[in-house]
Amino acid sequence: MGNLAINGGTALRQEPWPAWPPYTERERELLLTVLESHNWGGYPSPNFQARRFAEEFAKYHGAKYGICAANGTVTLEMALRALGVEAGDEVIVPSNSWVATAACAVYLNAVPVFVDLRPDNFTIDHTKIEAAITDKTKAIIPVHLGSSIADMDAIMALAEKHNVFVIEDCAHMHGGKWRDRGVGSIGHIGSFSFQSSKLMTSGEGGICLTSDKTLEERLQSLVNCGRKEPGYDEFPGRVFGWNYRISEFQAAVLRAQLEKLDERTKLRAENAAYLTDELAKIDGIGVVRPDERVTQPAHYQYIFTYDKSKFGGVHRDKFLEAAMHEGLNLDGDFYVPMYANELFAAKSSEWPALRDRYGEGITKDSAESPVGWEFALETGVWMHYPMLMGTKKDVDDIVAIIKKIQDNIGELAG
């Protein structure tokens, strides 16, 4: 019997981590308000709770307008459509993200163009964006990944230079601030998800933020089947929209979640800062230090890197398995490059604008992203944020588990 739990030893952590999603009586109160109102649906759009939440969330992030929708995938589609992206236009995206970041372009018969990641914080490498811009480029979608915000100074400068739009994918970054500006308010449109794992959740849901009135009206129309209603009926022409409305139950839960966002963001930031300092003391563990321009971090996934040469040559995935047996569930290939994700089955027979760049369709050989691949398959480690929602003792246990594995690495190496 070994010392490590994977080899029959006693697991270092046996108590549960903080539960997610947390809720209070406020969620219950607002849900009952909707229930008893007999006004549950998304129509009229925006409905009462959706309108109130959109206003509150936009104000929190420093944008003028919020447009609620069914989820954070359709908000990206809506953003592209509102900005005039059409078939054959190109949209620059990072190599590694959830597939929606690139799929939103394909759904419009536009063409995603993949750019590799920065090796220091794994957001899109802004130094490689300009080389990817062509006369077909219409938009850039930077993703604020894990706990890091993409370099919005550099990206907005490139967008202005080349006259392209910026859609911030903020699915990981509710409440984050760059130079005291809320994420989602810096680009032309910001897109957020409220899927069940996110920092704010209603099970599903999404929102677009913008400070451009015409874009706001187009987005409101797109989410509501193309209708032009009072408040969003002054933009020129019509749009061919979808029914992407959010329900009143979802919006009510999100209003309650937003009320607690400051408190939870502060707790995660304090625990993450402490964890970063402690992990930095472990040889072979690389930490992601926040950019000094990030004035309010928001930790969706805490990311660190693993150097197997300091862990007896043991592959990261075996390290993750050992950590799981000790009571710490971590992820490795949380995101592989999108073009290699089996869910990204984008074929030119269905989306013909892909053909010129990608032949018969997008495959694992459609782009090169050496940083993205190494991060996904060898070095990247992701920790879900509820583990930062507890006490200093919880953080100490995370560090202790990693040290325990390193101290007994011979059991795995053998």
N, C-alpha and C positions, 0 to 999 in steps of 0.2 A: 504494500500500500504506500502511495506517495503522499507528499505534503499537499499537492494541488488537488482540488476537488475533482478535477477531470480524471485523476488517477486514484480516487477513493478517499482522499483527504476531506476534511471538514470545510465546507464553503465559508468564506470569510463574511459574506453578507447573506443573511437569511431573512431579514425583515423586508417588507415591500417598500418600494420607492413611492414617492408622492403620487397619488392617483391623478389621472387626467381623463377627461377635462374636469376641473373643479367647478363647482357652482355654489351659489348661496340662495337665500330666500328671494333675492332680487330677480333672478331668472324665473323662479316660480311665480312671483308676483306679476311680472310682465306677461308670462305665458297665459296665466289665468285672465289677465286683462283682455288679451286677444281672444281667448276662448269664449269669454262671456260677451264679447262685442258682436259675435256672429259675423265678423269681418275678417276672414282668415286668409284670403288669397292675395295674389299679386296684382290683381286688377281691381279698381283703377290703378294705374301705374304712373308715378310711384304712389303706393298706398300710405296710410298714416304712419305706421311704425317704420316702414322703409324710408319714407321721406325724412323722418326725424333722425334715424340712424345715419343716413347719408350726409345730412347736414352736420351732425356731430362728429362723424369720422373725418370728413373733409376738413373741418375746422381744426381738429386735433393735429392733422398733418400739414396744415398751412395751405390747403388748396381751397378754391372757391366753390367747387361743385363735386358732389358724389353721385354716382349712378349705380344703384344696387342691381345685382344679377344673380343667376342661378348658381354659378360656381366660378372659380378662378380660371378655368379653361376658356369659357365663353367670353369672359371679360377681355382676354387677349384677342380673340376673334373680333369682338366689337371694336376694340381700339384700332386694329388694323383697318377695318372697314370705315370707321369714322375718319381716319386720316387719308382715305382714298386709295389704299393699297388694292391693286387689281391683279388679274391673272398675268403671270409672267414677271411681275415685280419681284425684286429680291429683298430679303429681310435677314440681316446679320444677327446671329444668335451665338451664345457660348456653346462649346462642345458638350459640356455636361450640365444637365438640368433635368427636371421632369419633362417628359416628352411633349407636354402641352406648349412649352416655349417655342418649339419649332413646328409642331403640328398645327398651331393656329394659322401659320402661313400656308401650309399645304391645304388646309380646309378651304382656303379662298383661291386655290389654284395659283398661289404665289410660290416663291422658291426660297427655302431657308438656306443660308450660307453659314457654315460652321467655323468658328474661330476658337483656337485653343485657350486654355486657362492660364492665368498667372500662377507661378509656382509658390508665391508667398501667401496668397489668401484664397486662391482657386475661384475667383470671379473671372469674368472675361478679360483676356489680355488686351488692354486698350492700345498697347503698342503695335498690335497686329491687325487692328480693325481697318486702318486706312488702306492697307494692301488688299483687303477684301472688298472694298467699295468699287462699284462699277457704275456705268451710266444707267443701270437698271435698279440700283439700290434705292429703296424708298424709306426704310426704317432700320433702326438698331434696337434690339431688345436686350439690354443688360439685365442680368439676374443678380440680385443681392442674395448671396448664397450662404446658408448656414448661419454664421454670425458676422459676416462681412458685407460691406457695401461696396459695390463696384465704383471705380474712380469716375465719379460723375463730372468732375471738373474737366478731365480729358475727353470724356465721351461727349459732353455737350459742346465742347470746342470743336471736335471733329464734325458733329452734326451741323453746326452752324457753317463751318467751312464748306461742307459738301451739300448743304441744303437738304438734309434728310431728317426724318422724325426720330424721336426717342420715346420708346415705351418702357417704363421701368417695371420689371417683373418683381413685385414686392411680396410674393407669396410667403417668404421666410422672414419678413422684416417689419411687421406691424409695430408702429411706434418708434422705429429707428430714425435717427436724424444725422444728416450730413451738413456740417457747418451751420448747425442749428436750424436747418430746413428739413421738414419731414420728408421722408422718402415718399415717392409717388407724386410729389409736388414739383420736382425738379425737371423731369422730362415733360414732354407734351401731354402724355397720359401716364398715369400709374395704375397698375393692376394688382389686386390683392385677392387671395383665396381665404375662405373660411372653412375649408375642409376639416375633417374631424381631428387631424393631427396638428393643426396650425395654432399659432400663439393666441389667436382669437378664433373661436369656432362656434358654428351653429349646425354642425354635422356636414352641411354643404353650404355654399353661398360664395359670393364674390362681390367686388366693387371696383369701379373705375373712378379715378380722381383726375380732375383737370381744372385749370383756371381760365380756359377759353370757352366763352359762352356758346359759340357755334358748335364746337366739339361736344359740349354738354348736351345741346339739343339733339344733335345727331345720335349720340349715344342713348339718350332717353327714348328716341324713336326706334332705334335698332332693337332695344330690349323689349319693346312693346309692339311687336308685329308690324313696325313701320308706321304706326299711327302718329299723327301730328296733333297734340293736345295742347290746351292752354298752358303756357310756360315753356313749351318746346315746339312751337309751331312757326317760328320766324326764320328758320334756316331755309336756304333756297332749295327747291326741288323736293324730291321724296327719296326715301331709302327703302330697300326691300329687306324688311327686318325679320326677326325671329320672335318666338315667345320665350324669352330668357328671364322672365320676371322672378323675383324672390318672393317667398311667402311672408306673411305677417308674423308667423311663429318664428321663423329664422331671424327676421329683423329685430324682433323683441328680445331674443336671446343675445343678439349681438350688441344691443344697447346696454344690456346688463354687463356684458363682457368688457365693453369699452370703458365703463365706469371704473373697472379694476385694473385697467391696463398699466397705468402709472406705477401702482404698487407692485405689480408682478414684474414689470420691466426692471424696476430698481432691485428687486430681490435677485432676479437672474443675473443682473450685471454684477452685483456684489459677489455672488457665489462663483460666477465665471472668472472674475478677476483673481479671486483666491485660488481657484483650480488652476488657472494659467500659471501663477507663480509657483505652485507646488509641482505641477507636471514638468515645468522647465528645469527642475532639479534632477529629473530622471534622465540618465544618459540613454539616448535612443528615441526619446519622445520629443517631437518637434511641436511647438505651440504656435498658434496664429495670433500675433499681436495686433490689436486694433489699430487701424490708420488713425493718426492724430486728428484728422478732419471729421472722424465719426464722433459727434458730440453726445449722442445717445445710442448706445448699442442695444440691439434686440436679439436675443439668442434663441433661435429656433432649433438649430442643431449645433452643438458644440463640436468643432472639428479639431483634431490633432493628427500628427503624422507618426508613423511607426517605422523605425529603421531596424530591419531584421539583423543587421550585422552586430547590433548591440544586444540582441536577444538570441544569441547562439545560432544564428542562421535560420531560426524558426520563421516560417512564412506568417504573414499577418493573419491569415484566416485561421491558422491554428492558435495563434494568440487570442483571437476573438472567441474561439470555441472554449479555450481555457477560462477566459473572463466570464463567459456565460455560466459555466459551472460554478464559478465563485459568486454568482448572483448579480453580475453586471452585464446587461445586454447591450452590446455595441454593434454597429453596422460597418461594413467595409465598402462593398460596391453599392452603396445607397443610390448613387447615380453613375451609370456607365455613360460613355458618349451616346447622345440621343440617337445618332444614325445607326448605332449598333444594337439599340434596345429592340427586343423582339416585338414589342408593342408598336414600334414605328414601322409599320408595314405599308410604306408609301410607294405605290406603283404608278408608273407613268401611264399605264392603261386607264387608270382612274383619274389621275391628276396630270394631264398632258403637258402642263408648263414645266414639269420636272425634267422632261426628256432632254432638252438641250444641255443641261448641266450634268444630269445623273443617268442618262441612258434609260434603261428599263425601269429604274426606280432607285430609291435610296437604300443602300446596304452598308454593312460594316466597313466596306472599303471606300466609301464615298468621300471621306475626308481624312486628314491627318491631324491628330491631336496627341502628341507624345506625353505632354504633361497630364492631360485628361485621362489617358490610359493608365499611366503609372499611378496616379492618384486613385483611380477606381480599383485597380487590381492588385496593387502592391503596398502602397503607403498610407492611404487615407483611412481615417477612423472617425466615425460619426457617433455622437451621443445625443440622444433625444432630450429635449429641454426639461421635461418634468423632473429629471434628476437634479436640475438646478433650482427647483422650486421648494426645496426642503431646508435643511439646517447645515451648519458647518460640519457636523458629524457625518452627514450624507456625503459631502465632498471629500472628507477625510477617508471614507470607505472607498471611494473611487480610486483615490491615489494609492491606498493601501493594497487594493487588489492588483493594480498594475505592478507595484513593487514586489508583491508576493510572487507573481508570475516570473518576473525577471530574476528574483532571488532563487527560484527553483526551475530555471529555464532548462536545465539539464534533463528534467523529467520529460519535457516536450521534445527537446532536440534528439534524445535517444529514441 
